[in-house]
């Protein structure tokens, strides 16, 4: 992903233990982030984050959710009420995209969806009052 997204960086996340004067790494993982240090899961999500520059939003993070669990990529807060943004990866399966659309339809707020079949991102919802 670092090679596919301009300005992307990788950060390491690790858990470790201290034993008799030595540090042992128990687990380590790498996470891609934008040049602004915002995590992303795939190139389309990085493109969405870039388009959100100057907007009020919160980036969704998986933490302990599996990769197949449907989740909004981010939520805009400068719209007329929160707006959940869904940007699936281009290679998502039809069943997974259907599950993501169903999750978007159940969301307790407005939603915006970038279909995987669309190479161009649709216009983002406008800011409230503008």
LOBAVO-845962 format. One line per 5 residues: number of its first residue (from 1); for each residue z, x, y of N, C-alpha, C, O. Coordinates in nm, 4 decimals. Layout:
<pts>
NUM	Z,X,Y,Z,X,Y,Z,X,Y,Z,X,Y ~ ... $
</pts>
This chain:
<pts>
1	0.0000,0.0811,-0.1193,0.0000,0.0000,0.0000,0.0000,0.0857,0.1261,-0.0585,0.0484,0.2278 ~ 0.0654,0.1995,0.1183,0.0707,0.2863,0.2360,-0.0688,0.3290,0.2777,-0.0959,0.3428,0.3970 ~ -0.1569,0.3499,0.1825,-0.2936,0.3924,0.2127,-0.3796,0.2767,0.2629,-0.4769,0.3001,0.3346 ~ -0.3468,0.1537,0.2274,-0.4268,0.0376,0.2648,-0.3931,-0.0179,0.4024,-0.4750,-0.0877,0.4619 ~ -0.2749,0.0115,0.4538,-0.2289,-0.0468,0.5796,-0.2083,0.0643,0.6818,-0.1255,0.1535,0.6631 $
6	-0.2843,0.0572,0.7888,-0.2761,0.1595,0.8934,-0.1356,0.1627,0.9541,-0.0803,0.0586,0.9897 ~ -0.0796,0.2810,0.9653,0.0522,0.2994,1.0245,0.1676,0.2722,0.9303,0.2835,0.2852,0.9697 ~ 0.1385,0.2346,0.8066,0.2461,0.2032,0.7116,0.3244,0.3289,0.6751,0.2728,0.4407,0.6776 ~ 0.4486,0.3064,0.6417,0.5387,0.4132,0.5988,0.6080,0.3667,0.4712,0.6086,0.2479,0.4388 ~ 0.6653,0.4609,0.4006,0.7463,0.4274,0.2832,0.8887,0.4724,0.3093,0.9121,0.5825,0.3592 $
11	0.9830,0.3872,0.2757,1.1228,0.4270,0.2841,1.1834,0.4169,0.1444,1.1445,0.3326,0.0636 ~ 1.2781,0.5039,0.1188,1.3464,0.5038,-0.0108,1.4764,0.4257,0.0012,1.5477,0.4334,0.1014 ~ 1.5043,0.3514,-0.1030,1.6284,0.2761,-0.1145,1.6933,0.3241,-0.2432,1.6286,0.3272,-0.3479 ~ 1.8205,0.3614,-0.2364,1.8842,0.4167,-0.3554,2.0303,0.3747,-0.3638,2.0960,0.3497,-0.2627 ~ 2.0790,0.3679,-0.4872,2.2225,0.3557,-0.5121,2.2631,0.4840,-0.5826,2.1873,0.5405,-0.6615 $
16	2.3829,0.5282,-0.5527,2.4270,0.6543,-0.6124,2.5758,0.6486,-0.6404,2.6474,0.5612,-0.5914 ~ 2.6196,0.7426,-0.7191,2.7617,0.7546,-0.7496,2.8052,0.8992,-0.7275,2.7242,0.9918,-0.7324 ~ 2.9321,0.9159,-0.7036,2.9905,1.0484,-0.6804,3.0833,1.0783,-0.7965,3.1743,1.0006,-0.8256 ~ 3.0604,1.1917,-0.8633,3.1400,1.2260,-0.9799,3.1637,1.3766,-0.9823,3.0691,1.4545,-0.9938 ~ 3.2893,1.4173,-0.9716,3.3281,1.5590,-0.9803,3.2495,1.6482,-0.8846,3.2056,1.7570,-0.9220 $
21	3.2322,1.6022,-0.7630,3.1652,1.6833,-0.6622,3.0137,1.6754,-0.6622,2.9483,1.7443,-0.5840 ~ 2.9576,1.5933,-0.7479,2.8121,1.5789,-0.7542,2.7715,1.4342,-0.7243,2.8410,1.3396,-0.7612 ~ 2.6587,1.4200,-0.6574,2.6013,1.2886,-0.6335,2.4933,1.2640,-0.7378,2.4057,1.3479,-0.7584 ~ 2.4999,1.1509,-0.8022,2.3984,1.1098,-0.8993,2.3283,0.9856,-0.8464,2.3936,0.8888,-0.8072 ~ 2.1948,0.9884,-0.8451,2.1189,0.8697,-0.8075,2.1131,0.7785,-0.9291,2.0641,0.8176,-1.0351 $
26	2.1638,0.6562,-0.9126,2.1630,0.5590,-1.0210,2.0309,0.4835,-1.0253,1.9718,0.4655,-1.1317 ~ 1.9852,0.4395,-0.9079,1.8579,0.3671,-0.8963,1.7906,0.4097,-0.7665,1.8571,0.4369,-0.6666 ~ 1.6581,0.4150,-0.7694,1.5834,0.4463,-0.6482,1.4543,0.3635,-0.6485,1.3945,0.3392,-0.7533 ~ 1.4141,0.3220,-0.5314,1.2911,0.2456,-0.5185,1.2293,0.2793,-0.3841,1.2975,0.3291,-0.2945 ~ 1.1013,0.2525,-0.3701,1.0310,0.2743,-0.2443,0.9880,0.1379,-0.1907,0.9538,0.0472,-0.2666 $
31	0.9904,0.1258,-0.0573,0.9516,0.0005,0.0060,0.8541,0.0321,0.1190,0.8835,0.1155,0.2046 ~ 0.7366,-0.0349,0.1201,0.6443,-0.0138,0.2320,0.6918,-0.0899,0.3549,0.7399,-0.2027,0.3444 ~ 0.6781,-0.0272,0.4721,0.7132,-0.0894,0.5985,0.6020,-0.0623,0.6989,0.5256,0.0332,0.6852 ~ 0.5945,-0.1481,0.7998,0.4962,-0.1285,0.9062,0.5421,-0.0137,0.9956,0.6503,0.0416,0.9760 ~ 0.4596,0.0216,1.0934,0.4986,0.1275,1.1867,0.6208,0.0863,1.2695,0.6858,0.1713,1.3304 $
36	0.6524,-0.0445,1.2720,0.7718,-0.0949,1.3406,0.8896,-0.1098,1.2442,0.9918,-0.1676,1.2813 ~ 0.8776,-0.0597,1.1231,0.9813,-0.0581,1.0202,1.0096,-0.1968,0.9630,1.1202,-0.2220,0.9152 ~ 0.9117,-0.2869,0.9670,0.9274,-0.4191,0.9060,0.8677,-0.4172,0.7653,0.7513,-0.3805,0.7489 ~ 0.9444,-0.4557,0.6639,0.8935,-0.4542,0.5260,0.7798,-0.5538,0.5055,0.7766,-0.6604,0.5670 ~ 0.6866,-0.5169,0.4177,0.5792,-0.6083,0.3797,0.5508,-0.5904,0.2318,0.5795,-0.4857,0.1737 $
41	0.4932,-0.6955,0.1707,0.4662,-0.6935,0.0268,0.3219,-0.6635,-0.0080,0.2936,-0.6148,-0.1175 ~ 0.2289,-0.6922,0.0844,0.0871,-0.6707,0.0568,0.0132,-0.6616,0.1904,0.0689,-0.6978,0.2940 ~ -0.1115,-0.6137,0.1894,-0.1854,-0.5928,0.3153,-0.1986,-0.7169,0.4037,-0.1918,-0.7055,0.5260 ~ -0.2171,-0.8341,0.3448,-0.2307,-0.9551,0.4273,-0.0995,-0.9856,0.5004,-0.1013,-1.0318,0.6145 ~ 0.0130,-0.9603,0.4355,0.1413,-0.9819,0.5015,0.1591,-0.8821,0.6155,0.2137,-0.9171,0.7201 $
46	0.1137,-0.7588,0.5965,0.1190,-0.6592,0.7043,0.0321,-0.7042,0.8221,0.0696,-0.6851,0.9377 ~ -0.0831,-0.7634,0.7931,-0.1705,-0.8144,0.8981,-0.1023,-0.9286,0.9738,-0.1126,-0.9368,1.0962 ~ -0.0337,-1.0154,0.9022,0.0401,-1.1244,0.9660,0.1481,-1.0684,1.0580,0.1619,-1.1132,1.1718 ~ 0.2238,-0.9720,1.0102,0.3305,-0.9119,1.0908,0.2724,-0.8511,1.2186,0.3297,-0.8656,1.3265 ~ 0.1603,-0.7841,1.2058,0.0960,-0.7259,1.3236,0.0570,-0.8356,1.4233,0.0728,-0.8179,1.5441 $
51	0.0062,-0.9485,1.3731,-0.0335,-1.0595,1.4599,0.0873,-1.1244,1.5272,0.0725,-1.1905,1.6300 ~ 0.2052,-1.1065,1.4710,0.3263,-1.1663,1.5277,0.3877,-1.0812,1.6390,0.4904,-1.1188,1.6954 ~ 0.3271,-0.9690,1.6707,0.3784,-0.8822,1.7774,0.3941,-0.9637,1.9061,0.3007,-1.0315,1.9488 ~ 0.5107,-0.9569,1.9664,0.5376,-1.0307,2.0884,0.5882,-1.1716,2.0655,0.6182,-1.2427,2.1614 ~ 0.5981,-1.2130,1.9408,0.6478,-1.3470,1.9063,0.7928,-1.3364,1.8586,0.8393,-1.2280,1.8232 $
56	0.8632,-1.4489,1.8578,1.0000,-1.4548,1.8065,0.9940,-1.5014,1.6616,0.9609,-1.6168,1.6345 ~ 1.0261,-1.4117,1.5684,1.0175,-1.4449,1.4263,1.1218,-1.3689,1.3463,1.1795,-1.2704,1.3923 ~ 1.1440,-1.4174,1.2259,1.2288,-1.3501,1.1288,1.1441,-1.3252,1.0059,1.0806,-1.4173,0.9544 ~ 1.1423,-1.2024,0.9585,1.0678,-1.1653,0.8385,1.1517,-1.2004,0.7160,1.2683,-1.1619,0.7075 ~ 1.0940,-1.2720,0.6228,1.1635,-1.3059,0.4984,1.1670,-1.1838,0.4067,1.0704,-1.1080,0.3989 $
61	1.2795,-1.1657,0.3377,1.2955,-1.0545,0.2438,1.3390,-1.1097,0.1086,1.4183,-1.2036,0.1013 ~ 1.2874,-1.0515,0.0037,1.3158,-1.1018,-0.1311,1.4543,-1.0670,-0.1816,1.5149,-1.1471,-0.2528 ~ 1.5059,-0.9516,-0.1476,1.6317,-0.9027,-0.2026,1.6316,-0.9181,-0.3538,1.5682,-0.8379,-0.4223 ~ 1.7000,-1.0179,-0.4085,1.7069,-1.0300,-0.5543,1.6173,-1.1408,-0.6098,1.6357,-1.1835,-0.7238 ~ 1.5204,-1.1879,-0.5306,1.4260,-1.2872,-0.5816,1.3120,-1.2175,-0.6548,1.2655,-1.1123,-0.6111 $
66	1.2680,-1.2738,-0.7627,1.1549,-1.2181,-0.8360,1.0253,-1.2347,-0.7581,1.0160,-1.3201,-0.6700 ~ 0.9268,-1.1543,-0.7899,0.7984,-1.1579,-0.7213,0.7224,-1.2884,-0.7378,0.6335,-1.3186,-0.6582 ~ 0.7557,-1.3654,-0.8389,0.6840,-1.4914,-0.8614,0.7504,-1.6106,-0.7920,0.6967,-1.7213,-0.7957 ~ 0.8657,-1.5900,-0.7290,0.9353,-1.6985,-0.6606,0.8640,-1.7266,-0.5279,0.8515,-1.6363,-0.4453 ~ 0.8168,-1.8506,-0.5058,0.7478,-1.8824,-0.3809,0.8406,-1.8657,-0.2603,0.9549,-1.9115,-0.2617 $
71	0.7895,-1.7991,-0.1558,0.8715,-1.7718,-0.0385,0.7812,-1.7553,0.0834,0.6724,-1.6987,0.0731 ~ 0.8259,-1.8044,0.1982,0.7525,-1.7833,0.3232,0.7546,-1.6353,0.3578,0.8523,-1.5661,0.3291 ~ 0.6475,-1.5864,0.4193,0.6428,-1.4463,0.4626,0.7311,-1.4225,0.5839,0.7921,-1.3165,0.5976 ~ 0.7377,-1.5223,0.6721,0.8171,-1.5121,0.7949,0.8370,-1.6528,0.8496,0.7745,-1.7484,0.8038 ~ 0.9249,-1.6632,0.9482,0.9456,-1.7895,1.0177,0.9381,-1.7648,1.1673,1.0083,-1.6790,1.2209 $
76	0.8527,-1.8406,1.2338,0.8398,-1.8332,1.3793,0.9474,-1.9202,1.4440,0.9748,-2.0311,1.3981 ~ 1.0085,-1.8683,1.5518,1.1102,-1.9449,1.6226,1.0736,-1.9727,1.7678,1.1540,-2.0303,1.8411 ~ 0.9550,-1.9334,1.8105,0.9131,-1.9629,1.9480,0.8179,-2.0825,1.9531,0.7527,-2.1064,2.0547 ~ 0.8105,-2.1558,1.8447,0.7288,-2.2766,1.8380,0.8186,-2.3974,1.8637,0.9394,-2.3818,1.8818 ~ 0.7622,-2.5147,1.8656,0.8381,-2.6365,1.8867,0.9129,-2.6686,1.7574,0.8695,-2.7548,1.6808 $
81	1.0219,-2.6020,1.7329,1.0948,-2.6072,1.6065,1.0475,-2.4933,1.5172,0.9358,-2.4449,1.5353 ~ 1.1286,-2.4487,1.4214,1.0899,-2.3378,1.3334,0.9613,-2.3689,1.2569,0.9360,-2.4833,1.2193 ~ 0.8816,-2.2659,1.2350,0.7579,-2.2803,1.1583,0.7547,-2.1715,1.0506,0.7500,-2.0527,1.0823 ~ 0.7571,-2.2122,0.9239,0.7495,-2.1182,0.8120,0.6038,-2.0756,0.7935,0.5133,-2.1591,0.7907 ~ 0.5826,-1.9447,0.7809,0.4480,-1.8878,0.7672,0.4282,-1.8376,0.6249,0.5075,-1.7579,0.5747 $
86	0.3223,-1.8847,0.5604,0.2930,-1.8477,0.4217,0.1623,-1.7696,0.4179,0.0574,-1.8209,0.4567 ~ 0.1692,-1.6456,0.3712,0.0507,-1.5597,0.3612,0.0485,-1.4960,0.2227,0.1007,-1.3860,0.2048 ~ -0.0109,-1.5632,0.1249,-0.0148,-1.5073,-0.0103,-0.1105,-1.3877,-0.0183,-0.2018,-1.3755,0.0633 ~ -0.0894,-1.2999,-0.1164,-0.1829,-1.1890,-0.1344,-0.3203,-1.2402,-0.1762,-0.3316,-1.3472,-0.2360 ~ -0.4226,-1.1652,-0.1454,-0.5603,-1.2053,-0.1768,-0.5814,-1.2243,-0.3277,-0.6635,-1.3063,-0.3687 $
91	-0.5086,-1.1498,-0.4090,-0.5291,-1.1557,-0.5540,-0.4311,-1.2488,-0.6258,-0.4127,-1.2371,-0.7470 ~ -0.3691,-1.3394,-0.5535,-0.2741,-1.4321,-0.6155,-0.3483,-1.5234,-0.7137,-0.4636,-1.5600,-0.6907 ~ -0.2819,-1.5589,-0.8218,-0.3437,-1.6494,-0.9180,-0.3482,-1.7902,-0.8594,-0.2709,-1.8236,-0.7696 ~ -0.4387,-1.8718,-0.9107,-0.4514,-2.0093,-0.8622,-0.3213,-2.0865,-0.8833,-0.2813,-2.1648,-0.7972 ~ -0.2553,-2.0651,-0.9969,-0.1296,-2.1352,-1.0246,-0.0192,-2.0909,-0.9289,0.0587,-2.1735,-0.8813 $
96	-0.0123,-1.9619,-0.9009,0.0903,-1.9115,-0.8094,0.0659,-1.9616,-0.6671,0.1605,-1.9947,-0.5957 ~ -0.0612,-1.9673,-0.6260,-0.0903,-2.0190,-0.4922,-0.0569,-2.1683,-0.4841,-0.0089,-2.2162,-0.3814 ~ -0.0823,-2.2400,-0.5913,-0.0484,-2.3829,-0.5957,0.1025,-2.4008,-0.5815,0.1479,-2.4903,-0.5102 ~ 0.1801,-2.3164,-0.6487,0.3267,-2.3227,-0.6387,0.3730,-2.2883,-0.4971,0.4674,-2.3485,-0.4461 ~ 0.3068,-2.1919,-0.4343,0.3417,-2.1545,-0.2974,0.3107,-2.2680,-0.2005,0.3893,-2.2963,-0.1100 $
101	0.1958,-2.3331,-0.2196,0.1603,-2.4492,-0.1351,0.2616,-2.5628,-0.1541,0.3004,-2.6289,-0.0577 ~ 0.3033,-2.5845,-0.2771,0.4029,-2.6894,-0.3047,0.5346,-2.6567,-0.2358,0.5995,-2.7455,-0.1805 ~ 0.5749,-2.5293,-0.2387,0.6977,-2.4874,-0.1698,0.6833,-2.5099,-0.0199,0.7777,-2.5540,0.0457 ~ 0.5664,-2.4801,0.0342,0.5422,-2.5004,0.1770,0.5527,-2.6488,0.2117,0.6077,-2.6843,0.3159 ~ 0.5009,-2.7343,0.1262,0.5063,-2.8781,0.1516,0.6490,-2.9325,0.1464,0.6798,-3.0327,0.2111 $
106	0.7361,-2.8667,0.0696,0.8765,-2.9094,0.0594,0.9643,-2.8483,0.1680,1.0803,-2.8870,0.1820 ~ 0.9116,-2.7545,0.2443,0.9912,-2.6853,0.3466,1.0473,-2.7861,0.4465,0.9799,-2.8831,0.4809 ~ 1.1691,-2.7641,0.4928,1.2323,-2.8579,0.5862,1.1869,-2.8382,0.7317,1.2502,-2.8886,0.8244 ~ 1.0788,-2.7658,0.7503,1.0279,-2.7404,0.8851,0.8753,-2.7415,0.8815,0.8150,-2.7621,0.7762 ~ 0.8145,-2.7194,0.9957,0.6685,-2.7091,1.0003,0.6250,-2.5865,0.9214,0.7013,-2.4916,0.9037 $
111	0.5021,-2.5904,0.8749,0.4505,-2.4759,0.7993,0.3097,-2.4399,0.8462,0.2380,-2.5211,0.9046 ~ 0.2738,-2.3166,0.8185,0.1404,-2.2613,0.8440,0.1027,-2.1883,0.7162,0.1853,-2.1175,0.6586 ~ -0.0200,-2.2045,0.6716,-0.0615,-2.1455,0.5440,-0.1937,-2.0715,0.5613,-0.2889,-2.1259,0.6172 ~ -0.1994,-1.9479,0.5134,-0.3207,-1.8670,0.5134,-0.3724,-1.8657,0.3699,-0.3201,-1.7906,0.2875 ~ -0.4736,-1.9465,0.3373,-0.5226,-1.9529,0.1991,-0.5721,-1.8160,0.1501,-0.6345,-1.7404,0.2246 $
116	-0.5433,-1.7873,0.0261,-0.5855,-1.6598,-0.0325,-0.7369,-1.6455,-0.0326,-0.7886,-1.5339,-0.0271 ~ -0.8076,-1.7558,-0.0386,-0.9542,-1.7517,-0.0422,-1.0152,-1.7204,0.0947,-1.1347,-1.6926,0.1043 ~ -0.9346,-1.7248,0.1993,-0.9839,-1.7013,0.3350,-0.9573,-1.5568,0.3761,-0.8415,-1.5174,0.3895 ~ -1.0629,-1.4767,0.3965,-1.0404,-1.3375,0.4359,-0.9878,-1.3235,0.5791,-0.9248,-1.2232,0.6129 ~ -1.0139,-1.4246,0.6630,-0.9682,-1.4186,0.8023,-0.8455,-1.5068,0.8199,-0.8391,-1.6192,0.7701 $
121	-0.7491,-1.4527,0.8918,-0.6263,-1.5265,0.9179,-0.6540,-1.6423,1.0135,-0.7183,-1.6224,1.1166 ~ -0.6070,-1.7624,0.9814,-0.6231,-1.8747,1.0745,-0.5367,-1.8512,1.1987,-0.4427,-1.7718,1.1944 ~ -0.5676,-1.9191,1.3086,-0.4863,-1.9034,1.4287,-0.3395,-1.9385,1.4019,-0.3087,-2.0341,1.3306 ~ -0.2516,-1.8597,1.4601,-0.1092,-1.8880,1.4465,-0.0715,-2.0083,1.5323,-0.1392,-2.0382,1.6307 ~ 0.0354,-2.0768,1.4958,0.0811,-2.1872,1.5802,0.1123,-2.1354,1.7207,0.1641,-2.0248,1.7363 $
126	0.0809,-2.2151,1.8225,0.1068,-2.1697,1.9599,0.2557,-2.1685,1.9921,0.3352,-2.2379,1.9288 ~ 0.2917,-2.0882,2.0919,0.4284,-2.0886,2.1412,0.4586,-2.2250,2.2037,0.3698,-2.2922,2.2561 ~ 0.5835,-2.2631,2.1969,0.6251,-2.3890,2.2577,0.6031,-2.3813,2.4086,0.6337,-2.2802,2.4717 ~ 0.5502,-2.4880,2.4646,0.5273,-2.4930,2.6082,0.4157,-2.4044,2.6563,0.4054,-2.3770,2.7759 ~ 0.3322,-2.3591,2.5660,0.2258,-2.2721,2.6124,0.1136,-2.2709,2.5183,0.0141,-2.2023,2.5417 $
</pts>
